[in-house]
Amino acid sequence: MWSCCPEIFSMAAADPCELIPSVLIYLYFYFKRAVLNLLQSVSRQTTNMLFVLFCFKLCCCLAAIQANYAPYFFDNGARSTNGNMALLSLSEDTPVGTHVYTLNGTDPEGDPVTYGLTYEAGSRRYFSVDRNLGNVTLIEELDREKEDEIEVIVSISDGLSTVSEKVRILVTDANDESPEFINTPYIVQVPENTPSGSSIFKIEAVDRDTGSGGSITYFLQNIHANKFTIDRHSGVLRIKTGVTLDYEKSRTHFVVVVAKDGGGKLRGDNKVFSATTTVTVNVEDVQDTPPMFIGTPYYGYVYEDTLAGSEVLTVVALDGDRGKPNSIRYCLVNGSEGSFEISNTTGAISVIKSPNQLKKEVYELKVQASEVSPEGDISVYAFAMVTIRVVDLNNHPPTFYGENGPQNRFELTMYEHPPEGEILRGLKITVNDSDQGANAKFNLRLVGPGGIFRVVPQTVLNEAQVTIIVENSAAIDYEKFKVLTFKLLAIEVNTPERFSSTADVVIRLLDTNDNVPKFSSDYYIARIPENSPGGSNVVAITATDPDSGLWGEVKYSIYGTGADLFLIHPSTGIIYTQPWAVLDAEVNSKYNFYVKAEDTDGKYSLAEVFITVLDVNDHSPEFNENIQEKTMIIGSPVKIEAIDQDAEEPNNIVDYSIMQADPANVFDIDQSTGEIKLKSYIRSLDIIHNITKNKDCIWSVVVQAKDRGSPSFSTTAVLKIDITEETLHKGPMAAFLMQTKDNPMKALGVLAGVMGIMVLITIMISTAMFWRNKRSNKIMPVRRIIKKRQPQPSRTVRMEWLKFKRPSNAAEKFVVEDDAQSLQNENSNNNVQVAPVPPAAPVPPPPPALASSGDAAGWRVPTVSGSLTPKFIKKQLKKRGHSSAHNALVSELKMRFEKRNAAIGEPHI
């Protein structure tokens, strides 16, 4: 069927999308011909109808097929984050789960599109996509060093057509790799004669990062201690300029090399990575050092019984190059004079003559040691001197000599403490050993107290003059040693017999005045009672001088500002008081002065003396006055005080007690503070009146003040106590109650008047509100009928109509201020008060008389108590001022007012 339409295939080859309409047209005519052939038996009208229907359906399908266009992605730019991911690049340190891109495209018909991501077979899946939104998320960790490009097939579909594109995503570098050394471990062989500055090795490290993170610089640790340097860019290791290697000093060097990258970003931070490695530099030995003799200097001895051909000593030489040493050959250069020979291989020197044939006592032999190479060539050589001494047999011990021959005891007399380094010239000692050579060598030393003297010389060959030198002057002390005894010992050094001899050295010391008198203590503490008579012993001072004779005698003296009352015995050191001295702890209880101990040469030392005068109970407690008067308010205590002039406790601690009270069992007193208060059951004046008939409530109490000393002293005093009650009210109301205490009906009248005025005002306000609402014929809001509160008149004006009775002129003891002044003080918090004038004696107050109502002067009442208190109590009363008197007065008036109401059967206000 298709063979007849070659033009269709040519169009399909040119553009596959243009094939669809051509195929449909071709199908249309083909099926039309087929239908006409099949329906020849059907009527022409029916055939036309079927053909029209088929054409209609085919046209609908063709229209639908021609209207459906494929979806496509949006183009994206270099830094775009949406499109088809064509130019996307990601850093390898991007965290997994990061939203990295958004696929974005559209459908020409406006149909919804979906997105997809696919990978080629065998590829790792790095991304996932949200099919509807196109959000691409990283799901696998990136590593540029493993894979720097990722191929992804992105697709977009509208449900009918799907468009797929292959894109490449570039993975950019992050500094996540550390430098790595290659071809490790590093072991370098370097000849020791390599010139300084030469390159000996190249170190190479790689970093798989790119850019600065992949660049590497090299440096050495402990650069100052190393003999090497490194090129920071190429990694070439060199010997430092001016430094040479020496196999004989150090055969191996360990060089720590650090490779550091240039740094770069990693997860937002700048990171620098480094790595270290150790280069082992082995120094190779080179034949550049001559032979070295071991055990120099060389000394040998030929004794008188040595046989000819005997070995005297052996010299040893080694090749200075220890890596591959050459063999050594020995020979005698000169000095043997035909008497000695040496083995050319072992270095053993032997005597070839008998000792009696040797003409010299000492022979100096020059020995040559030569290196022989493996080829048999002599390369370098060295020389050493050998000293051979001819000695006889050891048959004499060391011997000490004096001026008159052999001597084993030497004596000397000298003053103590000679200068250090001084020679004891009075000792003339010589030591000698008659043997020869090594047999005549011996050591000298002193045996005895160490570190005081030293002997010179310490090593002697044959004979020497012995010198003893002072080494420690302080130890040569007459007070410690009057005689110093030593043993002078001479002992041979290197002989089998170890012959020795000794001599006694006796040094007798003479005394000098080299000590200062010393007290037994730096300070002395003494105590003496204040009632001690003059001339009493206080303390004994002791000082000693270890010097002998007159230099050891001590004389005492005393001085200082606190020494006026004291004397000291010049010989015994006893300190005692002056015969006329009187000690008083209350005046001065501490004395401090110095004592001096001096020898006959004027050398002295000082000590400090502290004397405490002990207090004695010699004072009695004292009251300021023998008779005192106090006012006691019920519930508050009164206090007495006595002073004891003694200086210390317990002599000045005072205890108080009540000796006598009339009536008894009314008062209690605090033993320590002296506070007097009523018994707990006494709470009002009524209880007191039931106890006694004395209505003025003034009682006499005999109190005692007793100290705690031994023996104890006491003092008594008479205390008159005036008892009253505390006033409960203050201000103008209290003044009003006091003025009306004898006329309670007046107070009731005032109260009734105030209540009547309040009722009248309430009625007037209610009436006014009623008539106002009635005229307006409606209920007004509350804010319309509430009137502004009228300001209240001042308390001074309100109370102006009250007139108080004037008391009798005979009771002018306290003056109470008028109401206006009281109100002014109350409202303005004025603390200025007028102190009352104390009466000469307590007088019971008479009942107040009525005064004229027209007299506006203030009224006066008498006081109910007097006071003869000490000065310090008067100061307290001045501080309380008018308040105490006022409270007492109000309390008394209140009590009388209550009694009067109780008598007439009326309630009190």
C-alpha positions, 0 to 999 in steps of 0.5 A: 500500500505504501509503495505507491506513495514515495513522496510521503516517505521523503517528507517523513525523512525530512520532517517526521511531524509533517508525515501525520497529515499526509498519511491521514489524507492518503488513508482517506482516499484509500478507504474511500476506494475500498468502501466503494468496492465493498458496497457496490451491492448497496444502494447509492444513497446509502453508500453516500450517507455512510461515506459522509459519516466516515469522513466526518469522523476522520476529520474530527480525528485529524483536527484533534491530532493536528492541535496536539503540540509537544511540551518543551523546557524553558531555556536557562542561562549560565546562573539560572536555577530553573529550566532543563539543567543544561548549564548546572554546576554544583560544588562537591561539598553540597550537602545531601538533601539540598534543593539544587534546581527546579525543572521548568517548562510548558505545554503549548496547549496549556496542559499540565506537565510532569517532569522526570529524571532518568540515568543511563544503565550502570550510572549512580543516581545523584538526584531525585525530582518532584514530578509535579513541581520539578524540584530537583534534590541531591540524594547522593554525596558528590565527589569531584575527584571520582566523577566530575560530570554527571549525565542526566536525562531530563524529560517533560510530558503533557500526558500525550507527548514526552520530550527527553533531553540529555544534560551534563551537570558539572561538579566543581571542586571544594578543598576536601582532600589532603596532600598525599606523599607518593613513593613512600617511605623515603630513605636516602643514602648520602656520602658524607663528603657531599658538598653543602647546598647539594640536592640529595632527594626530591619529595613529591606530594599530590593533592587531587583538589584543583586551584589553590586547594590543589597547590602544594608547598613544602617546609621542614619541622625544626628547621633550625635544628636540621642540617637540611633545607627544602624548596617550598615549591619543588620539594627538592631536599638539600644540605644547608649551605655551610653545613657538612655531614660527618659519618663519625658524628651522626650516621642517620638523620630523620627529617620531618617534611610537611606538605600543605595545600593552598587552602580553599572553601569547604562547606562555607569555611576556609580550610587548609590541609597538610600532611607529614612524612619522615625522610631517613637520611643515611650518611655513608662513610668515606675514607677521610679520617686518619687513624686515632689512638685509643687510651692516650697518653701511654705510660709504661714501666720496666722494673729491675726484675723484668726479663728481656723480651717482656711486653711493656704495654700495647698501643691501639689505633683504629681507623677514623672511618667506621663504615669500612675501616682499613687495617692498621700497621704500627712502627717505631719512628724514634726514641727506642735507642735499640732497647724496645720494639713494636709488633706491626699488627698488634701494637705491643711494645716489648723491651729487648734488653735487660733492665740493668742494660738500660742507660736512661731512666725514661724513654720517649717512643714515637709510634706511627699508626698507618692505614693500609687499603685493601689494595695494600696501599698506605693512605694516612697515618697518625703518631702517638708518644709512649713514655716508658720509665725504668723503676726499681722494686717497691721496698720503702714506705713513705716517711715523715720528717721534721726539722730533726729527722723522722717524726710522727707527731707535730704540734702547733698553738694558734688563735681561733678563726684564722683567715681562710687560705692561711698556711700553718707556718708553724708546722714544718713537715717533709714526706719522702719515699726512697723508691723510684718511679711508680713505687715512689708515688703516694697520696696525702690526706688529713684524717679527722674533722672534715672541711677544716684544713686541707693538705697540699700537695695531695699526690707526691712523687718521691718527696715533697714539703707538706703544707696545711691550709685553713679551709673553714675559719668558722669551724676553728672555734675555741668554744667548740674545740680547744684542741684539734687533732688530725692524722696525716696519712701517706699511702702509695697509689699504684703499688700492690703493697700499698705501703703507708705511714701516719703522723699526728698533727695536734693544734691547740687553740687560743680564745678571742672575743668573737661572740656577742652576748645572746639572750635566751629569747628574743622577747620576754613576756611578764605579768604582774598584778596591779596591787604589787608593792614597789620593788617587786620582781617582774621577770628574770632576763638571761643572756650568755657569752661563750667567750672565756674570761672577762670577755664572757662576763655580761652586764644588763641595762634597760631603756625605752619609753616604757621603762620608767617604772622598772629597774634591772639588776646589772649582773643577775638580769632580774627586772623589778619595779621602782620602789615608788612605783604604783601600778594601775591597770585602769591607767596603763596595763601594757608596758614595752621596753628593751634590755641590753646585754653587753660584754666588757669589749662593748659587744651587745645584743638586745631583747624586747620585754612586754609587761602586762599589769593584771587587773585586780578587783579594786573598784565597786560599781557606782551609780550616777546618783544614789537616789533616782526617779523614773517614770514607767509606762505599763508594758515598757521597762525602765533601766538603771546603770552602774559603772565599774572602773576596773579594767578587765573582765570579770571585775568590771561586769556588773549584775543587778538585783532588787534588794527591797521593794514596797510592796514586794513581788511587783517588779522584776529586774534583768540581771545583766542589763538592769532593765526593771519591768512589772510582773507579767500579771500587772497590765493596768493601773487597776491591778496596781491600785488593788495591790496598794492604797498609794494612788499616786503610784510612786514606789521606792525600790532598793537596787544593788549593783554587784561586780563578778570579781573576787572578792566581789564589791557591790553598791545599792541605790534607791530608785523611785518609780512613777507608774502610768499607762500609755496613751492610746490616742494622739492629736486633737481627739486626744486633747478633746477627750482629756478636756471632756473627761469630767463632762462626758455628756458634752462628748455625747452631744458633739457626737449626736450633733455630727450625726444629725448634720449628716442625716440632714445633708442626706435628706437634702440631697435626696430631695433635690434629686427627686425634684430634679427628676420629676421636672425632667419626667425621666430618669437622668443618668447617674453622672447627671445627678451626682454632684461634686463633693463640697470641700470639707472645712479644715479641722481647725474651723470644724473644731473651732466651736469647741471650748475647753474648760480651763484647769486650776492655776495651781496645776501649771506643770505641763502646757498642752498646745491648742487645737490649731497648733496640734492640727498643724503639727499633725498634718504637716508632720512637724516634729518640733515639740515643746519640752515640758519643764520638770516640776520640783517635786511630784504633786497629785493633780487636783480636779480641774475647775471650769473656766470661762467659755470666752477664754480662748487660752490653752488649758494646763494640767499638772504632771504626775511624776518627777525625775532625778535621773542621771545625765545620760537619762536626761538626754533621752527624756529631752529626745522624747519631749512633749510626747511622753508627758502628753501620753501620760496625761491622756492616759490619766484622763481616759481612766478618770473618764471611764470611772465616771461613766461606770459610776453613772451607768453610761457607756463611755466613748 
